[in-house]
Amino acid sequence: MKELNNTELRQERAIIALLAEPSIEAAAKTAEVSDVTIWRWMKQPEFKSRLRDARRAVVEGAIGRLQSAATEAVDTLRRNLTCGTPSVEVRAAATILDQAVRCLELFDLAERVEHLEARLGDGPREAQP
């Protein structure tokens, strides 16, 4: 593993602070650099790429947690289908049906995009930053 120089270490601290703080000014204070420095770094393609990768990692972690909670949410809806309170049972049933339809629509859309990409001969592409 490559050893980081002083600027790279400062940039890493800034990236961590940018993920945790509500503003660039607060992140600069936490990272012990000036906000002007962070603004300047944010114009550099490599820094922007590293910050984007760090943000993506945070979001992917959150998505994993949401997926975990989704299982519990479905279990809760299923329990509510037979809880004995008609209004709660109807609401749970409507929510399940609504989400099932949305999932089908999303799967259908994904399939249509795949077919279009195949017809164009491009195949699936990676999202561009």
Secondary structure, 3 states (H helix, E strand, C coil): CCCCCHHHHHHHHHHHHHHHCCCHHHHHHHHCCCHHHHHHHCCCHHHHHHHHHHHHHHHHHHHHHHHHHHHHHHHHHHHHCCCCCHHHHHHHHHHHHHHHHHHHHHHHHHHHHHHHHHHHCCCCCCCCC
